[in-house]
């Protein structure tokens, strides 16, 4: 990233801070009145001109002041930003709100997305990890009709996947229960991807090595394990909060953002970029690659417990969101949720 002088850093920081606060382009006279840099308007204009040439700020109209570009926000976040830690009362409040979910992982994630939306006045998002990355716990077969069987797959993190399968043999429930016991022994302690691979390996062997019952069990399990492995928990709260921001309130922009929210696969792809990260990830405007959300930034954090990646948590808001407060809000909420999910995983293990 380009380096700039101390004076330029101060001017850029002032432009970003003032623009976040007002949503209006910032002129040199405004900066000379509102900062203690000790420079004249002319000197500030010269520095702003250099920052413009370097791509850190832009001028939306000839007669207007300057606004930060994505590069300007990036420099501000990486080099200038000093997050303000939450105080103990705020941390305690977050812990109390998330704790109301008890030991239900799904409720804990949903509560966290609502909490982030409420505290940030932006959109709060929480996603679970892909099904293939979750550790297998149990498979149950439940007879719901003469020719229909509900297969329920549960991971150690509490992720539940259902699949209806059809079979015309009218298998009794006690036999289906034995199928479940058999599979639970075969697939114990495997993640869902490993479980599917093991079933496929077993099915590829000569059928003569299996009796009819085991062959049926393997075929049933292959159906459920071959289902939509991209499925996972996903919660988004406060989508319309972004509409309150001046920069994003233009109708076309707002429609585009809401369309992106409806097509959650794009958001999940973005959030999945944080799964391998050690800490907070910030994607500004065009950096996240979602064209419909060019006016937005995403602040996200991976959720990990017992060596397993459980998902991601974050906030989506306008590029001019208050990073100083929202970055520590996401980090603190992620830490609180992670501690709760660790307890849930430990109890399930």
ABEGO torsion letter per residue (X at the ends): XBBBBAAAAAAAAAAAAAAAAAGBBBBAAAAAAABAAGBBAAAAAAAAAAAAAAGABBBABAABBBBBBAAAAAAAAAAABBBBBBBAAAAAAAAAAAAAAEABAAAAAAAAAAAAAAAAGBBBBBBBBBAAABBBABBBBBBABAABBBBBBBBAAGBBBBBBBBBAAGBBAAAAAAAAAAAAAAABGBBAAAAAAAAAAAAABBAAABBAAAAAAAAAAAAAAABBAABBBBBBBGAAAAAABAAAABAAAAAAAAAAAABAAAAAAAAAAAAABABBBBBBEAAAGBAAAAABBBBBBBBBBGGBBAEBBBBBBBAABBAAAAAAAAAAAAAAAAAAAAAAAAAAX
